Amino acid sequence: MPPASNVKAYLAGLSRLGKKPIPRRQRRSGDPESPPLPDIASLPICDDGIATSSCSTPGVASSSSPMPLTLPVAEASSHTLRRESIQQPDRPGESPPQPDHVDRIAPTLDGDPAVYESPILLETVSCTSKGSGSNVFFPNASNFHIENFQYIEQSHRPTDGGWDLLQKRGAPKAHYDSSTHFDAPKCDEDTRVEILAEIMNWAQEPGCSQRLLCITGPAGAGKSAIQQTVAAKCADLSPTILGGTFFFSSTDDSRNRVDSVAATIAYQFCLASPILRSTICAVVEENPMIFTKTVDVQFKTLIANPVRRSLGKLPLTFPYVVLIDGLDECKDERKQSELLDAIHRCLLADDLPFRVAIASRPEWAILNALQATGHLYQTAYHIELNGKCDASADIERYLSRRFLELARSTGNSPEWPGKGVIAFLAQNASGQFIYAATVIKYISEQRSSPVTRLQAILSWVPQVETAIRPFAGLDALYHQILQNARDKYAAIDSNEGDLVTLLKAFILMSRDPPFSFRWGLKRSISAFLCQDNCSLGLLIFDLRSLVETDGPQSHTGSSETLHFHHKSFLDFLDDPVRSGSLFVSRSDVEALIVRLAFRYLQKTSSLQGVTPVHEISVKVLTILITTGFHRQSEMLAVVTRLTEWQLSWAERHSFIEKMIKDLLAFGYQVDVLMLADQLQAQTGFAIREMVPNGFS
């Protein structure tokens, strides 16, 4: 039996025979010798190895689309082809088996016809015989007979409906190499070396048990630059391992929702594999409403199931890495959580090859999934870009390289601006790349002198009205995060006060000298400020990309404190020009502290036992009174509140006596006498008698 490849050639070659051969078993003695049948191996083969309309046959017109065929029957038969059955596709819309079945076709030249035990498939040929106008299977052939042949026409040309719909429902701007990212941040060759190596090892390690990687870090820590660099590295490997990417952006409506994630990634897998393209497009064409289903159903239908069905056909080099950046920029936290669940259930199944890397600020959806009780705790490999991963040295290298490039392009000295300036800027960055990138972007403005603009940054003074806005991009980021957190805090009916005011109260009480240096209140600040909110962690729940809590949490929150990732964020809060509508004045902050102190003291009494919050309430009022002598209105307001306080004489006496002792302990003798005179005049109490001898 001829080899399968020769059979394909034979089918193509029959249509090219210029003369009509006489079958051997009908040849009589004396007949002229007919040209021998061509050697099958020598016949020309079409590009795909099968006779199609693209094969040129003299005198035969080609048709661009398949048409019904009529089979001419010859007078005699020595070339017999017997057909048992034709295999149909398993599911509607699914392409039937491809040429591996065609390889089993083998006609016989003499003797009994071949019988085929397994189903086979013949590709249809659409040709028109010259002069007849009829559709034929083998044009110009004669003395040919096909016996017991069942013919079913089926076009294999892929339809465009599913493909077009898939493209429309995807988000092309979310691809890592979209023109939208023409100036996307990337890691310099000698920065983030260890982290990039760690991620690439995870992506390429055979048999890795944790096929989900979560990268979390503060705003501006460089997560997007890392994901952009990893995407390029994966794509550049030969063979590539990058299957698909999705880069969220809160300001782009085409990529700030989860609805388009599955379609976008499925589209990229179609580009990577013709086999998957056929299967996925058939699914879309069969169910055009798939894009209105839940995220879980979309991932399962568009990606997981098609890949699962095609695993036997996909090459070993199938690209399996999926990268998702900026999960926190997806609208609706519940949708973020839904996406994490769908990825976990659909893409990380044991029988699928995917590895998924997700980068996000440390906000509710991903933190909830990664905590000890979360569903991703055991599954995910977690890289945290926080203070433990100091990027200061990388930032210095980044600044040095960019300043050198600027110096060369503007004719400045290669030593400009000097190591001291670079070190100063790196220190101000607080380990966050976004500050350094903002500085370089501002200085690189083509229509200005980089020397002048650098000087504007170095001489910039907070709270001074100026037309120069070197940190406008950074301020926009801070404003977006803080406004969002403020709105969510206010939306909870059990919360009291304003989030920004409470945040600035903590900063004042933990950093301002009268509070932090003289009174040592840090251990009790969180309990004082969060009387109704349980802990600082809940207070800054939606600010974790800018602030984090240090120390163990407890129901009183007494051992918690706050750590700010960005020094520039503190400058932003103190500057009315930079913070704009989010600015809160010091007098408003002090008014909140007084209100909290009186509210707590009205709930409890020092006669019932001194608690940390009772202690701090007395102390902060004392501080505000003593420092308020420079601001008479604030001091008198506190004194007035004391006189209006609805307490028993014993409780009021105990409070004032405690306040005087605190003042004396820290050397406020003159202030004590002034306070005593004020209170005595207001209350009629013999306050002076409370002052120990020697201080009057």
N, C-alpha and C positions, 0 to 999 in steps of 0.2 A: 504494500500500500504506500503511495507516495507520501512524503512528509507533508504536514499541514500547511506549511508556508508555500509549498509547490501547488497545493490544491487551490489556494487563494489565487495564485498566479494563473492557474489553469482556468478558473472561472473568469478571470479578466481576459485571458488570451483567446478564449473561444469567440469572443465578440470581435476579435481582430483578424480572424482567418479570411484570407482573400479568396480561397477556393473551397469547394464543398467536398470534403473527404468522404469516401465510400467506406462504410463500416467493414471491418475485416471479414466477418463471417458471411457477408454477401458478395464478396469478391469472387468472380469466376475466372477460369483459365482463359487466357487470351485477352482479358480486359487490360486496357492500358494501366500502367502503374500509376496509381494516384500518389500525390505528394504525401510523404509520411507525416503522421501527426507530429507536431513540434514537440521537442523536448520540454516537458513542463517546467523544468528548472531554468530554462533559458528565456521563458516568456517575461515580458516587462510586468512590473508590479506597481500598482498605484501607491501613493504616499502612505496610505493607511493599510496597505496590503490587501485591500478588498476592492473589487470592481464597483465603482460608483459613477455618478453622472459626470464627475470631474475628469474621468479617464477619457481621453479623446479617441473616438472611433471614426475612421474615415466614413463620411457619408451619413453620420449619425448626429442628429441635433441633440444638444444637452438641455435639460430642464433644471431649473434652480430648486424646484421643490418636488418631493416624491409624488408619483401619480399611480393610479391603479395599473396593473400590468396584465397583459394577455400572453399566454405561453403557446407558441407555435408547436404543433405536433408533427413530427416527421413520419415518413412512410415506413421506415424500418427502424429497428432499435437494436443497437449494440452498446450504446452509452446510456446506461440506465441509472437513475438516481432515485433511491427510495427514501421517503421521509416518514418518520413515525409520528412525531409530534413537535409542537413548538411551545417552548416554555413561556409563560406569561409572567408579568411582574407580580411580586408578592402583594403589593399594596397599590391602590390607585395613586397615580401621580409619580410612582417610583420607576426609575428607568429600568428596563429589562437588562438581563445579563449581557455583557459586552463581548468583544471578540474572542475571549477565551473559549466560548462555546462554538464559535465559528470554526475554530481550529480543528474541531472533530469531524468536519465534512470531508468525505473521501469517496469520490465517484470511482466506479470500476470501468476499465477499458474493455475487458473481455470477461466472459463467464457470468456467474450470478451477480446480481446487484448486491452492493454492501447494505447491511442492515445495521441501523444505529440504535444502540441500547439506551443511550442517554439523550435527553432533549437537546436540540440544537436550534440555532437561530441564523437565518440568512438575512444579510443586509439587503434592502431593496435597491433596485437600480431603476432609475427613471430615464428612459431613452425613447426616442421615436425612430422607427425604421424608415429609411429613405423611401419615399414614394408611397408608402402604405398609410402613413399617418397614424398607425396603431402603436400602442405601447408594447414593447417586447422585453423579454428577459435577456436573451442572447441575440443581439442583432446580427444579421448576415450569417447565422448558423443554419444548417439544414441536416436532414437525416438524424434528428435528435429527438429522443423520447424520454419523458419523465413519467414515472409510474407511481401511483399511490401518493401523490404529492399534495399535502395540505398547505395552502398558501394563505397567510394572514399578513396584511400590510400593516406596518407600524412604523411611524416616523421616529427617528432618534434625535432629530434636530431639537435641541433644548429650546423651550419657549421662553419668552422674555418677560412674561407677566410677573412671575415670582421675583425675578432679579430686579426688575424696575421698582417693584413695591418695597423690596428690602432696602434698596438704595434710598428711597424717599423717606423711610422711617428711621434710618440711621442718622448719626450726627457726625458728618465728616470733619468738623472742626475739633472733635474730641480725639482724633488720631494724633499720635505723638509727632508725626512728621507733617501735620497740616500746615498750610501757609500761615495760619493764625499764630503758630509758634515759631515764626521766623527768627524772633529774638528771644526765644525761651531760655531761661537760665540753665546752664550746664555746669558740671563740676570741672574745674581746671585739672589738667593732667596730674598735678601733684597735690591735689586736695581731696579730702574724703577717701583717701586711698584704702584704708583699712575697711571702711564701711562698704565701699564698692566691691572690694574683693570678697567680703563676707556674703554679700547678696549674690554675686555671680557664682560663688561656690554653692550656695543654696540652690540656685537655678539649675546647675549642671550636675550636681551630685546624684549618682545613680541610687535608686532605692531610698530616697529621702523620705522619712516617715512624716515630717511636717510639711505638707505641700501648700500651706497657706502662710504667707509672710505678711506681717503687719508692721508698718513703719510709722511711729507716732512721734510728734515733736511740736514745740511751740510754733506760733506764727513766725514765719521768717527764718526758720531753722535750716532751710535748704532741702526740704522734702521733695519739692517739684524738680529741683535741679538734679537730685539723685535719681528720681524716676526717669527723667528725660535722658540722663546719661546711661542708665541701665537699659532703657529701650533701644538706644543706639547701639550699645554693645551687643545685645542679644540679636539685633537685626543684622549686624555685621559679621556674626559668626557664620562659618560655612560648614555644614548647612545652617541656615538661620533657625533659631529656636523661638523667635518672637511670633506668637499667634495673633494677638490683638491687644489694643490699648484703649483706654478711655480716660481722658483728662477732664475732670469737672471744672466748671467756672461759674461762680455765683452770679456774675454779671452777664452771662450769655444764656439766653433762654433755650437755646438748642442743646445745651449740655449742663444744665443745672437741675435736671430731673432724672429719675431712674428709668423712666419709660423707654428711653432710647438706648439704654446700655446693652441689652441683649442683642438688639438688631445691629448695633454698630460693631460689636465683637463678632457676631455671626457673619457679617459682610466681610470682615477681614479674614476669617477662616475660609470663606469662599474664594477669596483671591489667592490664598495659600494652597488650596487643593481643589482641582476640577471635580474630583469625586464628591467632595462635600458640597460644592456649588450645585451640582445636579440634585443632590438629595435635599439640601436646605431650600432651594428654590421650588422644588416640587411640593414641599411642605407648606411653603408660603402661598403657592398658587392654590393648593387644596383648601387652605384655611386663611384667607386674607385678613380675618379679624383677629389673628393671633396677637397682633400688637396692642390690642385692647385688653388682653388678659393680665393676670397678676405677674409680677416680676418672676416669681418661681416658675409659673407655667411657661413663660417666654424662654427662660434659660433652658428648661427641660426640653421644650419642643424645638427650639431653633438651634441649640448647641449640643446639649447632652445626648439626646436620643439619636440625632444624625451621626454624631461621632461614634456612638456605641454601635450602631448598625454597620458602620463603615470600617471598623477597626481592622478587619481582616484584609481590607484592600488598601488601607493607608500605609504609606512607606514608614519605615522605622525612623526616618528623619522628620516626621510630622512635627511642625512647630507647636509647642505645648505651653508656652509661657504667656500669661495674661497679666497686664499691668493696669492698675486703676489708681489714679492720683486725685487728691483733693476730695475725698469722700465727704468731709465736713462742709464743702461748698455745695453739696446737693441740698435742695430745698426739702424741708420736712424731715425731722429726726426719725420719725417712724419709718419713712421710706428708706433712710440710710440703714436702719436696722433690718428692714425687709430685704434689702439688697445683700447684706451680709448673710442673712439666713439662706437666701436663694443660692448664693455662691457655695456656701457650706454644703447644702443638700444636693445641688445639681452638678457642680463642677468637681467637687472633691470626693466623689464616690470612688470606691476602691478599684472599679473596673475602667476608670478613665485616666488619661495620662496628664491632666492639667496641673500646672503650678501657678498660683495666683498671688501677686504681690499688691497690697493695698497700702497707700500712704494717706495719712489724715492727721489733723490736729487732734489732740487728746480730748475729744468731746464725747458727749453722752453715749451715742450709739456704739462707737468702737470700744470705749472704756467699759461699758456695761457688758459687752460680749467678751472682753479679755480679762475681766476680773475673775477671781477664783471660782465664783459660782456661775460664770458665763459659759455659753455653749462653745466658745472658741478657745477657752483657756487651755485645754489639752491639745487642741488641733493646731494652733497658730505658733509660729516662730516669731517672736516679738523683738523688734529693735527700737529702742527709745533714744531719740535725739534730744537729750536733756542735759543738765549740768554735768552729769557723769561722763558725757561724751563731749569734752571740751574741744571747740573748733577754733580757739583763738589763734593758734599757730597757722591753721589753714587760712584764716581770714587775713592774717598778716601777709602770707604768701600771695593771696589773691590781690590785696591792695598794692603790694610791691609790683606785681606784674602789670596791673592796669595803669598804675602811675608811670611805669617805664614806657608803656605803649603810648600814653598821652604825651610824655616828654619827647619821644621820637617824632610823633606826628605834628607837634606844635613848635619844635625847635628849642625846647627847654633842656636844661642840663639833665643828663641821665641820673644824677643824684637827687634831683627834685622829687618830692618835697623834703626828703630827709627821713632817716629812720625814726627820729623822735616823733614826728607828725604821724607817721604810719602806725607807730605803737600807740599813740594817743587815740587815733581813730579806731584801732582794733579793740582797745579797752572799752571805748564807748559802745562798741557793738554788742558787748555782753555775750559774746559767743554766738550771736545770731547773724547769719549772712545777709539778711535783708537790710540791715543798717549799712553795711559796707557797700552793698549793691546800690542802695539809694544815694549814697555819697558819690560813688563813681558816675552814676547816671546824671546827677546834677552837675558835676564838674565837667562832664564830657559834652555839654551843650555846645554845638558847633558855632553858634553865633556869639559866643562869649569867650572871654579869656579864662582858661582853667585855673590860672594862678589867682585871678580875682575871685572866682567862685569858691575856690578852696578857702581863701581868706574869709569869705562871708560865713562859711561853716565854722571855722575856728573861732571867729569873733562873735558868733551868734549868741545873743543874750535872751533868755526866756522872758516872757511877759513884756516885751518891748515891741510896740507897733512898728512894723517895717514891711516894705513891699517885698522883701526877699523871703522866699518860702523854700528853703533848701530841703525840708523834710515833708513836703506836701504829699508825696506818694505814701510815705510811712504813716502820716497822720490820717490819710484816708482809710488805711487798713485798720488802725486803732479805733477810729470813729465807727467803722462798720461793726467790728467785734463788740465794742462796748455798748453801742446803741442796741444791738440785737440782744445782748445779755440783760441790759436794763429793761427792755420791753418784756422779756420772758419773766424776769423777777417780779415786775409790777403786775403781770397777768395772774399770779398766784394770790388768791384772796387772803390767805393767811399771813402773807408777808407784809411787814410794816416798814415805812420809811422808803428812802430812795437808795438804790444800789450804789450809785456813784458817790453819794454822800457818805454812806457807810464805809465804802472802800477808802475814801479820803480820811475818814475818822480813824480807821486803823492805821493809815500811814502817819497821821499826826501823832497818835498816841504811841506808836512804836518807834518813830524817828525824831520827833521834835524834842529838843533837849529838856524843856520843863517836865515832860512826861517820861521819856525813855531814860534819861541820864540821872535825874534826881529821884524818881519815884520807883524805878524798876518794876514797871507794870506789865511787862511783856507776857508773863505767864498767865495773866488774868484778862488780857484785852479781849481775847476771843469770847470768853464767857460773858463779858460785859456787853459787847456789841451784838452778840447772838442770843440774847435772852429768850427770844421766841423762835429762833431759827436753828437751834441745836448745835450747829458747828459752822466753822468758817468754810468747810468743804461745800456745804450747801449754799452758803452765801456767794461763793465764786464758782458755782457749778458750771455756768456757761462762759466763764472767763479762763478756763484751764489752758488755753493756748497762749495766755499772757501771764497768768499767775498760777502758782500751785501752793498747796499747803505743805508745811514741814511739821514733823512731829506726829505722834499717834493721835487719832481721833477718839473722843469719848463723848458721852451724852452731854457733858458740860462744855466740851471743846476747850478746856482750860489749858491744855498743853500744846495747842495748835498755834502756828504762826504762818505768815504768808511770805512766799518767795516770789519776787517779780523777775521774770525772765529778761526783760528789757529795761535798761536804765532810761532809755528814751521814752518809754511809756510813762514813767514817773514825771518826766519833763512835760510830756503831753498833758497830763492831768493838771499840772500847776500853771499851765500857760493858757489864758483865756483866748488868745489868738489862735493857737493850734487846736484846742479842744472845742472851741466854738460853743454850740448849744449844750454841750455836755459839761461845761465848766461849772464848778461849785466853789464858792468863795470860802475862805477860812471862817468867816463869821457864821455862815450857814452850818459849817461842820461843828463849830463850838456849840451852836444852839442845839444841834442834835445830841451832842454829848451831855449837855445839861439836862435835856429832856429825858434821856435814857437814865441818867443818875437819879433824878427825882422820881421817875416812874418806879424804879426798883426800890428806892428807899421808902416809898409809900406802900409798897407791898410787904415789906419786912421791917423789922425793928432791931436795932443793935442790942436791945434788951433780950431778944430771943436768941442771941448768939451771933457772932460775927462770921459771915461767910466771905469767900473771896470777892464775890460781886458786891456785897455790902461794903467791904473795905475799899474797893476801887471806886465805888460811887462817891464815897466821902472824899477820897483823895483827888479825883478829877474835879470835883466842885471846888475844893480848896485851891487847886492849881489855877483854875480859871478865875477865881476871885483874886488871888494874889497877882497873877499876871494881868488881870483886868484893871489894875490901877493905872495902867497906861492907856486903857480904853474904858473910861468911866461908865459908859452906857452899858457895857457888858457886865461890869462889876455890880452896878446898881440893880440890873435885871436879876442877877443871881440872888442878891440880898433880898430883893422884893419877893422872890419865890420862896425864900426861907421864911419870911414873915407870914406868907399865905399858906404855908404848909400845914395841913390838917393833921397834926400829931399832938400827942399829950405833952404836957410840960416836961415830964421826965425824959421822954424820947427826944424832944427837941434839945433839951439841955445836954443829953448824952452826945448827940450829934455835934453840937457846937463845941463842946469840950474836946471831943475827938479831933475836930478840925484844928483847934488851937494847938493841941499837942503835936499834930503833924507839922504845922507851920513852924513851931519852935524847934522841932527836931532837925529841920533843915535850914535853921538860921534866919527865919523871916521875922525877927523880933519887931521891927518897926511896922511891918505889915500886920502883925498880930494886933498891935495896939490900934491901928487904924480900923481893922476889921471889927475889933471889939467895940470901938466907939460907934461904928456904923450900926452894928447889930443891936447895941444897947439903946440907941436912939430909935430904932425901928420897932424893937420888941418890948422895951421896958424891962428887959431882964438885966440883972446885974452881971453883965458879961465881963466887965473889968475884973471882977472877983475871980474869974476862972483863970486869969493870967497869973502864973506863978510869980512869987516875989523876986525882985531883981530885974524884972522886965518892964515894970511900970514906970 
